[in-house]
């Protein structure tokens, strides 16, 4: 796999020509950025930009005015221009979250054997009850249960079920790990998201099993690449599975500032 080629595909297919998350969101290309705006509880933010040192500040100001005091995210990638865009965003009031590594792998190179610890079984998420189990895992793994994630999952399952495959790992009646696969029709990519495991169940191979589960689905549906924004914890596991770093990404959050 050629990382430069895959990154160029990613930028073109999933950023520059991104599709709205759901029917309640709109995409606009303006002031050198592609932004998403939700009319409900969905994600607001900048997906892609084509800026330089003469246009960046005006573009940032335009987004602050557009979102009019609502929280939004500017998803910044290491190769985005200008090179000091991150500093400009912070000067405008953003708070950067931890940097993650954008990684990718050829779907057909991934193992699809699902090896789970004794007493653990996988339960596909197909209804609101399953989503509640995923949010419970998120609470155990990360200490939060974000409202926007629950809204997004419910909307996607109800209105575009062909674009998602989510799963929960159950230890008896307790959800201990969960993850989802986001499918992007018309592109080469399927995305690995929301992978998390309860602290007392880490290190037993569940994360790897959930990657294999999703890789199998992506391959069956004809997607060439898997992509993931990997944390420092998951990156070593993914590298052992053959995922290759493409670049890094840092979410810059604006908590309701306006001009």
FIKEDREN-783456 format. One record per residue (C-alpha): residue in one letter; residue number from 1; chain; x, y, z. Coordinates in steps of 0.2 Angstrom, whole numbers, plus 5000, padded with zeros to 4 digits. Layout:
residues N
<'A', NUM, 'A', <X, Y, Z>>;
...
end
This chain:
residues 259
<'X', 1, 'A', <5000, 5000, 5000>>;
<'X', 2, 'A', <5007, 5017, 4995>>;
<'X', 3, 'A', <5003, 5029, 5010>>;
<'X', 4, 'A', <5005, 5045, 4999>>;
<'X', 5, 'A', <4992, 5038, 4987>>;
<'X', 6, 'A', <4980, 5032, 5000>>;
<'X', 7, 'A', <4981, 5049, 5009>>;
<'X', 8, 'A', <4977, 5058, 4993>>;
<'X', 9, 'A', <4962, 5047, 4990>>;
<'X', 10, 'A', <4957, 5050, 5008>>;
<'X', 11, 'A', <4958, 5069, 5006>>;
<'X', 12, 'A', <4948, 5069, 4990>>;
<'X', 13, 'A', <4935, 5056, 4994>>;
<'X', 14, 'A', <4931, 5058, 5013>>;
<'X', 15, 'A', <4936, 5077, 5015>>;
<'X', 16, 'A', <4935, 5087, 5000>>;
<'X', 17, 'A', <4920, 5077, 4993>>;
<'X', 18, 'A', <4913, 5072, 5010>>;
<'X', 19, 'A', <4894, 5067, 5012>>;
<'X', 20, 'A', <4883, 5074, 5026>>;
<'X', 21, 'A', <4882, 5063, 5041>>;
<'X', 22, 'A', <4863, 5062, 5041>>;
<'X', 23, 'A', <4848, 5071, 5033>>;
<'X', 24, 'A', <4848, 5084, 5047>>;
<'X', 25, 'A', <4865, 5091, 5041>>;
<'X', 26, 'A', <4871, 5101, 5027>>;
<'X', 27, 'A', <4888, 5104, 5019>>;
<'X', 28, 'A', <4894, 5120, 5012>>;
<'X', 29, 'A', <4910, 5125, 5003>>;
<'X', 30, 'A', <4914, 5143, 5007>>;
<'X', 31, 'A', <4929, 5154, 5011>>;
<'X', 32, 'A', <4941, 5139, 5007>>;
<'X', 33, 'A', <4933, 5127, 5019>>;
<'X', 34, 'A', <4921, 5113, 5018>>;
<'X', 35, 'A', <4910, 5114, 5034>>;
<'X', 36, 'A', <4895, 5104, 5041>>;
<'X', 37, 'A', <4881, 5111, 5050>>;
<'X', 38, 'A', <4868, 5101, 5060>>;
<'X', 39, 'A', <4850, 5107, 5063>>;
<'X', 40, 'A', <4848, 5095, 5078>>;
<'X', 41, 'A', <4861, 5087, 5089>>;
<'X', 42, 'A', <4874, 5082, 5076>>;
<'X', 43, 'A', <4892, 5086, 5073>>;
<'X', 44, 'A', <4896, 5104, 5068>>;
<'X', 45, 'A', <4913, 5108, 5060>>;
<'X', 46, 'A', <4926, 5110, 5047>>;
<'X', 47, 'A', <4930, 5094, 5037>>;
<'X', 48, 'A', <4942, 5101, 5024>>;
<'X', 49, 'A', <4952, 5117, 5020>>;
<'X', 50, 'A', <4962, 5124, 5006>>;
<'X', 51, 'A', <4970, 5139, 5013>>;
<'X', 52, 'A', <4986, 5149, 5014>>;
<'X', 53, 'A', <4994, 5162, 5025>>;
<'X', 54, 'A', <4984, 5176, 5016>>;
<'X', 55, 'A', <4967, 5168, 5018>>;
<'X', 56, 'A', <4967, 5157, 5034>>;
<'X', 57, 'A', <4963, 5171, 5047>>;
<'X', 58, 'A', <4948, 5177, 5036>>;
<'X', 59, 'A', <4942, 5159, 5035>>;
<'X', 60, 'A', <4943, 5156, 5053>>;
<'X', 61, 'A', <4933, 5172, 5057>>;
<'X', 62, 'A', <4920, 5167, 5044>>;
<'X', 63, 'A', <4917, 5150, 5053>>;
<'X', 64, 'A', <4915, 5159, 5070>>;
<'X', 65, 'A', <4902, 5170, 5063>>;
<'X', 66, 'A', <4893, 5156, 5054>>;
<'X', 67, 'A', <4891, 5145, 5070>>;
<'X', 68, 'A', <4886, 5160, 5079>>;
<'X', 69, 'A', <4891, 5155, 5097>>;
<'X', 70, 'A', <4887, 5136, 5094>>;
<'X', 71, 'A', <4901, 5124, 5098>>;
<'X', 72, 'A', <4910, 5117, 5083>>;
<'X', 73, 'A', <4926, 5108, 5078>>;
<'X', 74, 'A', <4939, 5111, 5066>>;
<'X', 75, 'A', <4947, 5095, 5061>>;
<'X', 76, 'A', <4965, 5099, 5057>>;
<'X', 77, 'A', <4977, 5087, 5048>>;
<'X', 78, 'A', <4996, 5089, 5049>>;
<'X', 79, 'A', <4998, 5092, 5031>>;
<'X', 80, 'A', <4985, 5106, 5030>>;
<'X', 81, 'A', <4991, 5123, 5025>>;
<'X', 82, 'A', <4997, 5135, 5031>>;
<'X', 83, 'A', <5009, 5126, 5042>>;
<'X', 84, 'A', <5004, 5137, 5057>>;
<'X', 85, 'A', <4985, 5134, 5055>>;
<'X', 86, 'A', <4985, 5126, 5072>>;
<'X', 87, 'A', <4992, 5141, 5080>>;
<'X', 88, 'A', <4980, 5153, 5071>>;
<'X', 89, 'A', <4965, 5142, 5077>>;
<'X', 90, 'A', <4971, 5143, 5095>>;
<'X', 91, 'A', <4974, 5162, 5094>>;
<'X', 92, 'A', <4956, 5163, 5088>>;
<'X', 93, 'A', <4950, 5153, 5103>>;
<'X', 94, 'A', <4951, 5135, 5099>>;
<'X', 95, 'A', <4956, 5121, 5112>>;
<'X', 96, 'A', <4966, 5107, 5104>>;
<'X', 97, 'A', <4962, 5089, 5109>>;
<'X', 98, 'A', <4975, 5075, 5109>>;
<'X', 99, 'A', <4982, 5072, 5092>>;
<'X', 100, 'A', <4978, 5055, 5084>>;
<'X', 101, 'A', <4986, 5046, 5070>>;
<'X', 102, 'A', <4977, 5043, 5054>>;
<'X', 103, 'A', <4980, 5025, 5049>>;
<'X', 104, 'A', <4975, 5014, 5035>>;
<'X', 105, 'A', <4976, 4996, 5029>>;
<'X', 106, 'A', <4971, 4986, 5014>>;
<'X', 107, 'A', <4955, 4977, 5019>>;
<'X', 108, 'A', <4960, 4961, 5011>>;
<'X', 109, 'A', <4976, 4960, 5021>>;
<'X', 110, 'A', <4967, 4960, 5038>>;
<'X', 111, 'A', <4964, 4944, 5047>>;
<'X', 112, 'A', <4945, 4940, 5049>>;
<'X', 113, 'A', <4946, 4927, 5062>>;
<'X', 114, 'A', <4937, 4932, 5078>>;
<'X', 115, 'A', <4945, 4926, 5093>>;
<'X', 116, 'A', <4936, 4931, 5109>>;
<'X', 117, 'A', <4940, 4927, 5128>>;
<'X', 118, 'A', <4930, 4913, 5136>>;
<'X', 119, 'A', <4913, 4919, 5141>>;
<'X', 120, 'A', <4912, 4934, 5129>>;
<'X', 121, 'A', <4901, 4935, 5114>>;
<'X', 122, 'A', <4897, 4948, 5100>>;
<'X', 123, 'A', <4880, 4956, 5099>>;
<'X', 124, 'A', <4877, 4966, 5083>>;
<'X', 125, 'A', <4869, 4983, 5086>>;
<'X', 126, 'A', <4852, 4985, 5077>>;
<'X', 127, 'A', <4841, 4995, 5088>>;
<'X', 128, 'A', <4841, 5009, 5102>>;
<'X', 129, 'A', <4844, 4996, 5115>>;
<'X', 130, 'A', <4860, 4991, 5107>>;
<'X', 131, 'A', <4865, 5009, 5106>>;
<'X', 132, 'A', <4862, 5011, 5124>>;
<'X', 133, 'A', <4874, 4997, 5127>>;
<'X', 134, 'A', <4887, 5005, 5116>>;
<'X', 135, 'A', <4885, 5021, 5126>>;
<'X', 136, 'A', <4888, 5012, 5142>>;
<'X', 137, 'A', <4904, 5005, 5135>>;
<'X', 138, 'A', <4909, 5022, 5131>>;
<'X', 139, 'A', <4906, 5028, 5148>>;
<'X', 140, 'A', <4916, 5014, 5156>>;
<'X', 141, 'A', <4931, 5016, 5143>>;
<'X', 142, 'A', <4932, 5035, 5142>>;
<'X', 143, 'A', <4922, 5042, 5157>>;
<'X', 144, 'A', <4909, 5050, 5146>>;
<'X', 145, 'A', <4893, 5046, 5137>>;
<'X', 146, 'A', <4891, 5060, 5123>>;
<'X', 147, 'A', <4873, 5065, 5118>>;
<'X', 148, 'A', <4879, 5069, 5100>>;
<'X', 149, 'A', <4885, 5051, 5098>>;
<'X', 150, 'A', <4869, 5043, 5103>>;
<'X', 151, 'A', <4859, 5055, 5092>>;
<'X', 152, 'A', <4871, 5051, 5077>>;
<'X', 153, 'A', <4870, 5032, 5080>>;
<'X', 154, 'A', <4851, 5032, 5081>>;
<'X', 155, 'A', <4849, 5043, 5066>>;
<'X', 156, 'A', <4861, 5032, 5056>>;
<'X', 157, 'A', <4853, 5016, 5060>>;
<'X', 158, 'A', <4835, 5022, 5057>>;
<'X', 159, 'A', <4838, 5032, 5041>>;
<'X', 160, 'A', <4854, 5024, 5033>>;
<'X', 161, 'A', <4857, 5007, 5040>>;
<'X', 162, 'A', <4868, 5002, 5025>>;
<'X', 163, 'A', <4881, 5014, 5031>>;
<'X', 164, 'A', <4884, 5007, 5048>>;
<'X', 165, 'A', <4889, 4991, 5056>>;
<'X', 166, 'A', <4890, 4992, 5075>>;
<'X', 167, 'A', <4894, 4978, 5088>>;
<'X', 168, 'A', <4895, 4976, 5107>>;
<'X', 169, 'A', <4906, 4963, 5116>>;
<'X', 170, 'A', <4896, 4956, 5130>>;
<'X', 171, 'A', <4903, 4947, 5145>>;
<'X', 172, 'A', <4887, 4938, 5151>>;
<'X', 173, 'A', <4875, 4953, 5153>>;
<'X', 174, 'A', <4888, 4966, 5154>>;
<'X', 175, 'A', <4894, 4976, 5139>>;
<'X', 176, 'A', <4913, 4977, 5140>>;
<'X', 177, 'A', <4918, 4983, 5123>>;
<'X', 178, 'A', <4910, 4991, 5107>>;
<'X', 179, 'A', <4915, 4998, 5090>>;
<'X', 180, 'A', <4907, 5003, 5074>>;
<'X', 181, 'A', <4911, 5003, 5056>>;
<'X', 182, 'A', <4906, 5018, 5045>>;
<'X', 183, 'A', <4903, 5013, 5027>>;
<'X', 184, 'A', <4905, 5027, 5014>>;
<'X', 185, 'A', <4896, 5022, 4998>>;
<'X', 186, 'A', <4905, 5027, 4982>>;
<'X', 187, 'A', <4922, 5028, 4990>>;
<'X', 188, 'A', <4936, 5016, 4994>>;
<'X', 189, 'A', <4935, 5018, 5012>>;
<'X', 190, 'A', <4926, 5011, 5028>>;
<'X', 191, 'A', <4930, 5019, 5044>>;
<'X', 192, 'A', <4934, 5011, 5061>>;
<'X', 193, 'A', <4926, 5021, 5075>>;
<'X', 194, 'A', <4921, 5021, 5093>>;
<'X', 195, 'A', <4932, 5007, 5098>>;
<'X', 196, 'A', <4933, 5006, 5117>>;
<'X', 197, 'A', <4935, 4993, 5130>>;
<'X', 198, 'A', <4931, 4993, 5149>>;
<'X', 199, 'A', <4948, 4995, 5159>>;
<'X', 200, 'A', <4946, 4978, 5167>>;
<'X', 201, 'A', <4944, 4969, 5151>>;
<'X', 202, 'A', <4959, 4977, 5141>>;
<'X', 203, 'A', <4973, 4967, 5136>>;
<'X', 204, 'A', <4963, 4951, 5132>>;
<'X', 205, 'A', <4962, 4953, 5113>>;
<'X', 206, 'A', <4944, 4960, 5112>>;
<'X', 207, 'A', <4950, 4976, 5102>>;
<'X', 208, 'A', <4958, 4965, 5089>>;
<'X', 209, 'A', <4943, 4954, 5088>>;
<'X', 210, 'A', <4932, 4969, 5084>>;
<'X', 211, 'A', <4944, 4975, 5071>>;
<'X', 212, 'A', <4943, 4958, 5063>>;
<'X', 213, 'A', <4924, 4958, 5064>>;
<'X', 214, 'A', <4923, 4975, 5055>>;
<'X', 215, 'A', <4936, 4970, 5042>>;
<'X', 216, 'A', <4926, 4955, 5037>>;
<'X', 217, 'A', <4911, 4966, 5034>>;
<'X', 218, 'A', <4921, 4979, 5024>>;
<'X', 219, 'A', <4928, 4966, 5013>>;
<'X', 220, 'A', <4912, 4958, 5010>>;
<'X', 221, 'A', <4904, 4975, 5005>>;
<'X', 222, 'A', <4918, 4979, 4993>>;
<'X', 223, 'A', <4928, 4992, 5002>>;
<'X', 224, 'A', <4947, 4992, 4998>>;
<'X', 225, 'A', <4953, 5002, 5013>>;
<'X', 226, 'A', <4950, 5003, 5032>>;
<'X', 227, 'A', <4954, 5020, 5040>>;
<'X', 228, 'A', <4955, 5025, 5058>>;
<'X', 229, 'A', <4960, 5039, 5069>>;
<'X', 230, 'A', <4971, 5030, 5081>>;
<'X', 231, 'A', <4974, 5035, 5099>>;
<'X', 232, 'A', <4992, 5032, 5107>>;
<'X', 233, 'A', <4984, 5017, 5115>>;
<'X', 234, 'A', <4977, 5009, 5099>>;
<'X', 235, 'A', <4991, 5013, 5087>>;
<'X', 236, 'A', <5003, 5000, 5093>>;
<'X', 237, 'A', <4989, 4986, 5091>>;
<'X', 238, 'A', <4984, 4993, 5074>>;
<'X', 239, 'A', <5002, 4993, 5068>>;
<'X', 240, 'A', <5004, 4975, 5073>>;
<'X', 241, 'A', <4989, 4971, 5062>>;
<'X', 242, 'A', <4997, 4980, 5047>>;
<'X', 243, 'A', <4989, 4997, 5048>>;
<'X', 244, 'A', <5001, 5011, 5041>>;
<'X', 245, 'A', <5002, 5029, 5047>>;
<'X', 246, 'A', <4996, 5042, 5034>>;
<'X', 247, 'A', <4997, 5058, 5044>>;
<'X', 248, 'A', <4991, 5065, 5061>>;
<'X', 249, 'A', <4975, 5074, 5065>>;
<'X', 250, 'A', <4971, 5086, 5079>>;
<'X', 251, 'A', <4953, 5091, 5083>>;
<'X', 252, 'A', <4952, 5110, 5088>>;
<'X', 253, 'A', <4936, 5114, 5098>>;
<'X', 254, 'A', <4927, 5130, 5099>>;
<'X', 255, 'A', <4916, 5131, 5114>>;
<'X', 256, 'A', <4903, 5144, 5108>>;
<'X', 257, 'A', <4914, 5158, 5104>>;
<'X', 258, 'A', <4907, 5171, 5092>>;
<'X', 259, 'A', <4912, 5187, 5084>>;
end
